[in-house]
Amino acid sequence: MMKLNIKKLGFAIGITGALLYLGCIVIMLTVGHEGSVKFFNSLLHGLDVSTIMRMDIPLWEAGLGIIQTFILGWLVGACIASLYNWQIKK
């Protein structure tokens, strides 16, 4: 059995999460409040995000969100790879 590289999988999932976060930023900047609500409502299958959608996000907060998303993604990827590698040893 082949082992997963913990750092590489963590990095890949972290970058993927950060890119998705950036995609959300681009959507919110380009289509405005109404378009964002329609888009995210369609993704969330009936959950109404209009009451929680915030459009006045400062740049520092968006940057912090990207960093946090990357870190959480890296930790999730590293955890998945570690558990996978541990399981194939048995």
PyMOL commands that place a pseudoatom at each C-alpha (Angstrom):
pseudoatom trace, name=CA, resn=MET, resi=1, chain=A, elem=C, hetatm=0, pos=[0.000, 0.000, 0.000]
pseudoatom trace, name=CA, resn=MET, resi=2, chain=A, elem=C, hetatm=0, pos=[1.127, 3.499, -0.771]
pseudoatom trace, name=CA, resn=LYS, resi=3, chain=A, elem=C, hetatm=0, pos=[1.321, 6.056, 2.039]
pseudoatom trace, name=CA, resn=LEU, resi=4, chain=A, elem=C, hetatm=0, pos=[-0.077, 9.545, 1.716]
pseudoatom trace, name=CA, resn=ASN, resi=5, chain=A, elem=C, hetatm=0, pos=[2.299, 12.452, 2.188]
pseudoatom trace, name=CA, resn=ILE, resi=6, chain=A, elem=C, hetatm=0, pos=[0.875, 14.296, 5.190]
pseudoatom trace, name=CA, resn=LYS, resi=7, chain=A, elem=C, hetatm=0, pos=[2.330, 17.712, 4.353]
pseudoatom trace, name=CA, resn=LYS, resi=8, chain=A, elem=C, hetatm=0, pos=[1.376, 17.576, 0.675]
pseudoatom trace, name=CA, resn=LEU, resi=9, chain=A, elem=C, hetatm=0, pos=[-2.219, 16.487, 1.286]
pseudoatom trace, name=CA, resn=GLY, resi=10, chain=A, elem=C, hetatm=0, pos=[-2.594, 19.122, 4.003]
pseudoatom trace, name=CA, resn=PHE, resi=11, chain=A, elem=C, hetatm=0, pos=[-1.206, 21.778, 1.676]
pseudoatom trace, name=CA, resn=ALA, resi=12, chain=A, elem=C, hetatm=0, pos=[-3.451, 20.679, -1.208]
pseudoatom trace, name=CA, resn=ILE, resi=13, chain=A, elem=C, hetatm=0, pos=[-6.613, 20.810, 0.890]
pseudoatom trace, name=CA, resn=GLY, resi=14, chain=A, elem=C, hetatm=0, pos=[-5.545, 24.091, 2.499]
pseudoatom trace, name=CA, resn=ILE, resi=15, chain=A, elem=C, hetatm=0, pos=[-4.933, 25.741, -0.881]
pseudoatom trace, name=CA, resn=THR, resi=16, chain=A, elem=C, hetatm=0, pos=[-8.217, 24.348, -2.223]
pseudoatom trace, name=CA, resn=GLY, resi=17, chain=A, elem=C, hetatm=0, pos=[-10.102, 25.855, 0.734]
pseudoatom trace, name=CA, resn=ALA, resi=18, chain=A, elem=C, hetatm=0, pos=[-8.335, 29.201, 0.285]
pseudoatom trace, name=CA, resn=LEU, resi=19, chain=A, elem=C, hetatm=0, pos=[-9.210, 29.213, -3.439]
pseudoatom trace, name=CA, resn=LEU, resi=20, chain=A, elem=C, hetatm=0, pos=[-12.855, 28.503, -2.633]
pseudoatom trace, name=CA, resn=TYR, resi=21, chain=A, elem=C, hetatm=0, pos=[-12.774, 31.384, -0.138]
pseudoatom trace, name=CA, resn=LEU, resi=22, chain=A, elem=C, hetatm=0, pos=[-11.310, 33.668, -2.816]
pseudoatom trace, name=CA, resn=GLY, resi=23, chain=A, elem=C, hetatm=0, pos=[-14.036, 32.491, -5.196]
pseudoatom trace, name=CA, resn=CYS, resi=24, chain=A, elem=C, hetatm=0, pos=[-16.656, 33.561, -2.670]
pseudoatom trace, name=CA, resn=ILE, resi=25, chain=A, elem=C, hetatm=0, pos=[-14.988, 36.961, -2.399]
pseudoatom trace, name=CA, resn=VAL, resi=26, chain=A, elem=C, hetatm=0, pos=[-15.031, 37.370, -6.198]
pseudoatom trace, name=CA, resn=ILE, resi=27, chain=A, elem=C, hetatm=0, pos=[-18.705, 36.377, -6.385]
pseudoatom trace, name=CA, resn=MET, resi=28, chain=A, elem=C, hetatm=0, pos=[-19.660, 38.831, -3.647]
pseudoatom trace, name=CA, resn=LEU, resi=29, chain=A, elem=C, hetatm=0, pos=[-17.687, 41.658, -5.276]
pseudoatom trace, name=CA, resn=THR, resi=30, chain=A, elem=C, hetatm=0, pos=[-19.039, 41.075, -8.775]
pseudoatom trace, name=CA, resn=VAL, resi=31, chain=A, elem=C, hetatm=0, pos=[-22.729, 40.262, -8.306]
pseudoatom trace, name=CA, resn=GLY, resi=32, chain=A, elem=C, hetatm=0, pos=[-23.587, 42.335, -5.226]
pseudoatom trace, name=CA, resn=HIS, resi=33, chain=A, elem=C, hetatm=0, pos=[-25.870, 41.497, -2.322]
pseudoatom trace, name=CA, resn=GLU, resi=34, chain=A, elem=C, hetatm=0, pos=[-28.882, 40.176, -4.227]
pseudoatom trace, name=CA, resn=GLY, resi=35, chain=A, elem=C, hetatm=0, pos=[-26.811, 38.040, -6.580]
pseudoatom trace, name=CA, resn=SER, resi=36, chain=A, elem=C, hetatm=0, pos=[-24.757, 36.671, -3.689]
pseudoatom trace, name=CA, resn=VAL, resi=37, chain=A, elem=C, hetatm=0, pos=[-27.892, 35.748, -1.761]
pseudoatom trace, name=CA, resn=LYS, resi=38, chain=A, elem=C, hetatm=0, pos=[-29.330, 33.953, -4.809]
pseudoatom trace, name=CA, resn=PHE, resi=39, chain=A, elem=C, hetatm=0, pos=[-26.057, 32.113, -5.449]
pseudoatom trace, name=CA, resn=PHE, resi=40, chain=A, elem=C, hetatm=0, pos=[-25.495, 30.937, -1.874]
pseudoatom trace, name=CA, resn=ASN, resi=41, chain=A, elem=C, hetatm=0, pos=[-29.169, 30.086, -1.363]
pseudoatom trace, name=CA, resn=SER, resi=42, chain=A, elem=C, hetatm=0, pos=[-29.000, 27.808, -4.393]
pseudoatom trace, name=CA, resn=LEU, resi=43, chain=A, elem=C, hetatm=0, pos=[-25.895, 26.081, -3.008]
pseudoatom trace, name=CA, resn=LEU, resi=44, chain=A, elem=C, hetatm=0, pos=[-27.401, 25.604, 0.447]
pseudoatom trace, name=CA, resn=HIS, resi=45, chain=A, elem=C, hetatm=0, pos=[-30.681, 23.995, -0.740]
pseudoatom trace, name=CA, resn=GLY, resi=46, chain=A, elem=C, hetatm=0, pos=[-33.339, 26.138, 0.851]
pseudoatom trace, name=CA, resn=LEU, resi=47, chain=A, elem=C, hetatm=0, pos=[-31.332, 27.826, 3.604]
pseudoatom trace, name=CA, resn=ASP, resi=48, chain=A, elem=C, hetatm=0, pos=[-31.964, 31.584, 3.421]
pseudoatom trace, name=CA, resn=VAL, resi=49, chain=A, elem=C, hetatm=0, pos=[-28.694, 33.487, 3.847]
pseudoatom trace, name=CA, resn=SER, resi=50, chain=A, elem=C, hetatm=0, pos=[-30.189, 36.940, 3.231]
pseudoatom trace, name=CA, resn=THR, resi=51, chain=A, elem=C, hetatm=0, pos=[-30.348, 37.734, 6.953]
pseudoatom trace, name=CA, resn=ILE, resi=52, chain=A, elem=C, hetatm=0, pos=[-26.731, 36.739, 7.623]
pseudoatom trace, name=CA, resn=MET, resi=53, chain=A, elem=C, hetatm=0, pos=[-25.053, 37.976, 4.420]
pseudoatom trace, name=CA, resn=ARG, resi=54, chain=A, elem=C, hetatm=0, pos=[-22.550, 40.732, 5.233]
pseudoatom trace, name=CA, resn=MET, resi=55, chain=A, elem=C, hetatm=0, pos=[-21.220, 42.765, 2.327]
pseudoatom trace, name=CA, resn=ASP, resi=56, chain=A, elem=C, hetatm=0, pos=[-19.082, 45.285, 4.248]
pseudoatom trace, name=CA, resn=ILE, resi=57, chain=A, elem=C, hetatm=0, pos=[-16.145, 42.988, 5.058]
pseudoatom trace, name=CA, resn=PRO, resi=58, chain=A, elem=C, hetatm=0, pos=[-12.899, 44.907, 5.694]
pseudoatom trace, name=CA, resn=LEU, resi=59, chain=A, elem=C, hetatm=0, pos=[-9.822, 43.777, 3.745]
pseudoatom trace, name=CA, resn=TRP, resi=60, chain=A, elem=C, hetatm=0, pos=[-7.978, 42.672, 6.893]
pseudoatom trace, name=CA, resn=GLU, resi=61, chain=A, elem=C, hetatm=0, pos=[-10.907, 40.439, 7.900]
pseudoatom trace, name=CA, resn=ALA, resi=62, chain=A, elem=C, hetatm=0, pos=[-11.038, 38.800, 4.456]
pseudoatom trace, name=CA, resn=GLY, resi=63, chain=A, elem=C, hetatm=0, pos=[-7.272, 38.215, 4.609]
pseudoatom trace, name=CA, resn=LEU, resi=64, chain=A, elem=C, hetatm=0, pos=[-7.579, 36.685, 8.047]
pseudoatom trace, name=CA, resn=GLY, resi=65, chain=A, elem=C, hetatm=0, pos=[-10.401, 34.468, 6.767]
pseudoatom trace, name=CA, resn=ILE, resi=66, chain=A, elem=C, hetatm=0, pos=[-8.220, 33.176, 3.923]
pseudoatom trace, name=CA, resn=ILE, resi=67, chain=A, elem=C, hetatm=0, pos=[-5.397, 32.382, 6.355]
pseudoatom trace, name=CA, resn=GLN, resi=68, chain=A, elem=C, hetatm=0, pos=[-7.741, 30.647, 8.811]
pseudoatom trace, name=CA, resn=THR, resi=69, chain=A, elem=C, hetatm=0, pos=[-9.358, 28.646, 6.008]
pseudoatom trace, name=CA, resn=PHE, resi=70, chain=A, elem=C, hetatm=0, pos=[-5.930, 27.538, 4.776]
pseudoatom trace, name=CA, resn=ILE, resi=71, chain=A, elem=C, hetatm=0, pos=[-4.839, 26.502, 8.275]
pseudoatom trace, name=CA, resn=LEU, resi=72, chain=A, elem=C, hetatm=0, pos=[-8.042, 24.551, 8.918]
pseudoatom trace, name=CA, resn=GLY, resi=73, chain=A, elem=C, hetatm=0, pos=[-7.768, 22.892, 5.502]
pseudoatom trace, name=CA, resn=TRP, resi=74, chain=A, elem=C, hetatm=0, pos=[-4.135, 21.980, 6.155]
pseudoatom trace, name=CA, resn=LEU, resi=75, chain=A, elem=C, hetatm=0, pos=[-5.039, 20.460, 9.512]
pseudoatom trace, name=CA, resn=VAL, resi=76, chain=A, elem=C, hetatm=0, pos=[-7.931, 18.479, 8.000]
pseudoatom trace, name=CA, resn=GLY, resi=77, chain=A, elem=C, hetatm=0, pos=[-5.721, 17.185, 5.176]
pseudoatom trace, name=CA, resn=ALA, resi=78, chain=A, elem=C, hetatm=0, pos=[-2.906, 16.259, 7.556]
pseudoatom trace, name=CA, resn=CYS, resi=79, chain=A, elem=C, hetatm=0, pos=[-5.378, 14.492, 9.834]
pseudoatom trace, name=CA, resn=ILE, resi=80, chain=A, elem=C, hetatm=0, pos=[-6.884, 12.525, 6.930]
pseudoatom trace, name=CA, resn=ALA, resi=81, chain=A, elem=C, hetatm=0, pos=[-3.425, 11.492, 5.669]
pseudoatom trace, name=CA, resn=SER, resi=82, chain=A, elem=C, hetatm=0, pos=[-2.264, 10.527, 9.161]
pseudoatom trace, name=CA, resn=LEU, resi=83, chain=A, elem=C, hetatm=0, pos=[-5.336, 8.429, 9.840]
pseudoatom trace, name=CA, resn=TYR, resi=84, chain=A, elem=C, hetatm=0, pos=[-5.098, 6.810, 6.413]
pseudoatom trace, name=CA, resn=ASN, resi=85, chain=A, elem=C, hetatm=0, pos=[-1.406, 5.965, 6.902]
pseudoatom trace, name=CA, resn=TRP, resi=86, chain=A, elem=C, hetatm=0, pos=[-2.084, 4.643, 10.388]
pseudoatom trace, name=CA, resn=GLN, resi=87, chain=A, elem=C, hetatm=0, pos=[-4.941, 2.478, 9.135]
pseudoatom trace, name=CA, resn=ILE, resi=88, chain=A, elem=C, hetatm=0, pos=[-2.959, 0.852, 6.300]
pseudoatom trace, name=CA, resn=LYS, resi=89, chain=A, elem=C, hetatm=0, pos=[-0.278, -0.246, 8.799]
pseudoatom trace, name=CA, resn=LYS, resi=90, chain=A, elem=C, hetatm=0, pos=[-2.814, -2.547, 10.449]
for i in range(1, 90): cmd.bond("trace and resi %d" % i, "trace and resi %d" % (i + 1))
show_as sticks, trace
zoom trace
